[in-house]
Amino acid sequence: MVRIISIANQKGGVGKTTTAVNLASALAGVRKRVLLVDLDPQGNATMGCGVDKHELEQSTCDVLLENVPPRKVLQRSAEDQFDVLPSNTDLTAAEVGLMNHSMRERRLALALKPLQDEYDYILIDCPPSLSMLTINALVASDGVLVPLQTEYYALEGLTGLLSTIEQIREYYNSRLKLEGILRTMHDMRNRLSAEVSRQLIEHFGDTVFRTIIPRNVRVAEAPSHGQSVLLYDRYSRGAVSYMALASEMVRRHESQPG
């Protein structure tokens, strides 16, 4: 059964898109059928998968606003291992356009429904805001993966997102849960990083993934080549960490009842 996971954090610069692209690649690497939905008007996940956002004839915007079937919009990633529902700046129009649609919170959920039997994982890269696009992602999802940089303001930003998840669960999507908190851009030498990490585990326990994504220059370089870090340098610390994350996530799901 497919598992739909939003990768969300209203705070920018925490490794959200990086995680979306590299986790998609890593899950595909362990033979999972993966679709990555780019729901951010910046289109960075699209470019990071080797798809040129400037040459798109149709995008996620058309799927949401014009009822274009997702299959007509799908692209294949550069490494030819997973599918991408791409976006570009046209998606900005969806913020206003969705307000005029009935069932505006469920547009993405309805669009993805015909695809669910074709994938093991559908990952949604959300914009860095609690917008109508993000609400669509959360209503469509089973879980929310929260990338979190281990820094001073991390816990403060997390509170607002958890509150939003609870509201979505109450009003729109009772199956939604916190998939896990992923510590990103972690510097083992930094005392503050270690302290924030300790607090996360103290407050959220097993919800915090054991896997930690370290600061790694290869992870930072890969998007400029339109590749995941696993394709760019599969032996780098970043690539190994994302493979470990994919394995940990799959083990979690396989151990769950039902």
VOGU-3710 file (C-alpha; in Angstrom, 3 decimals, decimal comma):
1> mvriisianq> 0,000/0,000/0,000  1,295/3,438/-0,916  2,492/5,774/1,803  2,168/9,502/1,078  4,603/11,673/3,003  4,802/15,453/3,056  8,236/16,901/3,702  7,406/20,139/5,431  8,775/22,928/7,577  7,618/26,532/7,377
11> kggvgkttta> 11,185/27,606/8,127  13,352/27,843/5,019  16,918/26,637/4,679  16,545/23,450/6,720  17,245/20,952/3,950  13,634/20,251/3,020  14,027/20,079/-0,762  17,414/18,403/-0,422  15,784/15,729/1,699  12,878/15,301/-0,736
21> vnlasalagv> 15,171/14,691/-3,723  17,717/12,507/-1,943  15,170/10,458/-0,032  13,296/9,790/-3,286  16,536/8,614/-4,853  17,466/6,505/-1,827  14,044/4,812/-1,659  14,270/4,063/-5,370  17,710/2,605/-4,656  16,139/0,010/-2,344
31> rkrvllvdld> 13,697/-0,942/-5,106  10,706/1,120/-4,019  8,449/2,725/-6,618  8,637/6,444/-5,902  6,879/9,601/-7,047  8,207/12,993/-5,964  5,647/15,817/-6,099  7,176/19,295/-6,278  4,653/21,584/-4,597  7,009/24,551/-4,210
41> pqgnatmgcg> 6,736/27,357/-6,810  10,514/27,752/-6,666  10,775/24,436/-8,507  14,044/23,519/-6,815  13,127/19,855/-6,393  12,261/19,721/-10,091  15,655/21,115/-11,062  17,402/18,910/-8,516  15,957/15,867/-10,280  17,424/16,969/-13,603
51> vdkheleqst> 14,162/18,359/-15,040  14,329/21,879/-16,487  11,490/23,865/-14,891  11,778/26,534/-17,612  10,836/24,085/-20,373  7,740/22,566/-18,792  4,622/22,585/-20,954  2,485/21,563/-17,989  3,164/21,432/-14,266  1,653/20,682/-10,889
61> cdvllenvpp> -0,283/23,945/-11,271  -2,251/22,477/-14,205  -2,996/19,357/-12,179  -4,389/21,403/-9,289  -6,298/24,080/-11,198  -7,207/22,564/-14,569  -7,799/18,917/-13,631  -5,022/17,797/-15,980  -4,350/14,091/-15,222  -1,014/13,763/-13,380
71> rkvlqrsaed> 0,148/11,084/-15,836  0,271/13,725/-18,575  2,609/15,868/-16,473  4,948/13,243/-14,997  8,662/13,403/-15,789  11,433/10,919/-15,102  14,355/11,876/-12,854  17,842/12,252/-14,317  18,922/8,919/-12,851  15,828/7,260/-14,360
81> qfdvlpsntd> 14,837/5,717/-11,037  11,769/7,640/-9,897  9,000/9,855/-11,253  8,580/13,588/-10,706  5,477/15,753/-10,782  7,312/18,992/-11,618  6,614/22,622/-10,784  7,742/26,126/-11,655  6,659/29,673/-10,858  3,264/29,002/-12,460
91> ltaaevglmn> 2,402/27,269/-9,202  2,243/30,680/-7,536  -1,067/31,168/-9,350  -2,441/28,135/-7,568  -2,369/30,007/-4,261  -5,051/32,384/-5,549  -6,721/29,972/-7,951  -7,378/27,322/-5,333  -9,481/29,755/-3,335  -12,087/29,719/-6,130
101> hsmrerrlal> -12,350/25,929/-6,297  -14,723/23,737/-4,386  -12,971/21,273/-2,077  -9,876/23,461/-2,418  -8,084/21,691/0,452  -8,450/18,307/-1,280  -7,365/19,103/-4,831  -4,031/17,329/-4,523  -5,520/14,337/-2,709  -8,054/13,863/-5,500
111> alkplqdeyd> -5,381/14,234/-8,183  -3,087/11,636/-6,600  -5,790/9,048/-5,960  -5,593/7,383/-9,419  -1,813/6,958/-9,005  -1,750/5,298/-5,615  -1,559/1,702/-6,854  1,478/2,546/-8,989  3,818/3,625/-6,167  5,123/2,492/-2,800
121> yilidcppsl> 5,983/6,051/-1,733  4,723/9,453/-2,818  6,875/12,251/-1,371  5,600/15,846/-1,443  8,084/18,716/-1,245  6,149/21,562/0,406  6,834/25,295/0,163  8,440/26,959/3,218  5,131/28,361/4,485  1,840/27,162/5,915
131> smltinalva> -0,027/28,069/2,724  -2,943/26,543/0,818  -0,399/24,457/-1,086  0,979/23,065/2,167  -2,552/22,401/3,427  -3,259/20,460/0,223  -0,141/18,393/0,835  -1,072/17,618/4,443  -4,655/16,690/3,544  -3,308/14,263/0,930
141> sdgvlvplqt> -0,704/12,681/3,219  -0,420/9,835/5,672  2,538/11,388/7,439  4,726/14,467/7,752  8,508/14,276/7,752  10,001/17,393/9,341  13,612/18,263/8,436  15,040/20,278/11,296  18,375/22,005/11,484  19,810/21,567/14,968
151> eyyalegltg> 20,008/25,248/15,851  18,624/27,701/18,403  15,254/28,518/16,756  14,479/24,993/15,605  12,157/23,966/18,419  10,224/27,232/18,277  9,372/26,751/14,605  8,419/23,140/15,185  5,625/24,111/17,584  3,646/25,965/14,907
161> llstieqire> 3,929/23,109/12,428  2,778/20,528/14,972  -0,224/22,721/15,756  -1,103/22,859/12,052  -0,772/19,081/11,738  -3,170/18,659/14,654  -5,715/21,008/13,056  -5,504/19,191/9,709  -5,974/15,885/11,512  -9,039/17,199/13,328
171> yynsrlkleg> -10,831/18,844/10,408  -9,646/17,220/7,172  -7,485/14,125/7,500  -7,767/11,896/10,557  -5,013/9,529/9,365  -2,323/12,244/9,304  0,505/11,755/11,769  4,013/12,943/12,431  6,161/10,626/10,339  9,340/11,713/12,057
181> ilrtmhdmrn> 11,785/14,508/12,754  14,989/14,458/10,739  18,045/16,270/12,026  19,761/17,947/9,061  22,982/19,881/8,419  24,213/18,544/11,731  27,677/19,512/12,974  28,953/16,974/15,492  31,574/19,457/16,741  28,993/22,079/17,661
191> rlsaevsrql> 27,797/22,022/21,270  24,546/23,776/20,359  23,752/21,113/17,759  24,297/18,426/20,362  22,065/20,243/22,881  19,204/20,773/20,411  19,507/17,138/19,367  19,271/16,057/23,007  16,158/18,192/23,546  14,468/16,758/20,467
201> iehfgdtvfr> 14,983/13,205/21,668  13,857/14,150/25,170  10,594/15,666/23,886  9,792/13,411/20,921  11,555/10,126/21,675  11,372/7,542/18,886  9,678/10,026/16,572  13,149/11,465/15,955  14,910/9,458/13,260  18,119/7,839/14,433
211> tiiprnvrva> 19,704/8,791/11,136  21,341/12,234/11,154  22,145/14,126/7,959  25,543/15,814/8,410  26,814/18,972/6,813  28,413/17,714/3,611  29,777/19,620/0,649  28,685/16,897/-1,801  25,063/17,301/-0,720  25,337/21,045/-1,368
221> eapshgqsvl> 26,992/20,568/-4,780  24,665/17,921/-6,226  21,636/20,167/-7,066  23,729/22,385/-9,346  24,321/19,268/-11,467  20,637/18,323/-11,511  21,383/15,177/-9,555  20,725/13,604/-6,197  23,818/13,205/-4,027  23,510/9,445/-4,525
231> lydrysrgav> 24,084/9,897/-8,243  26,640/12,673/-7,801  28,816/10,896/-5,220  27,303/7,717/-3,806  30,180/7,192/-1,363  29,978/10,617/0,268  28,814/10,979/3,882  25,640/12,680/2,694  24,715/9,886/0,283  25,374/7,211/2,890
241> symalasemv> 23,196/9,098/5,387  20,250/9,355/3,015  20,515/5,657/2,215  20,440/4,990/5,953  17,357/7,203/6,281  15,535/5,306/3,527  16,347/1,992/5,184  15,209/3,252/8,586  11,945/4,542/7,132  11,201/1,281/5,313
251> rrhesqpg> 11,920/-0,728/8,474  9,534/1,478/10,452  6,746/0,962/7,953  7,289/-2,770/7,643  7,150/-3,177/11,419  3,805/-1,377/11,701  0,719/-3,575/12,049  -1,597/-3,832/9,069
//
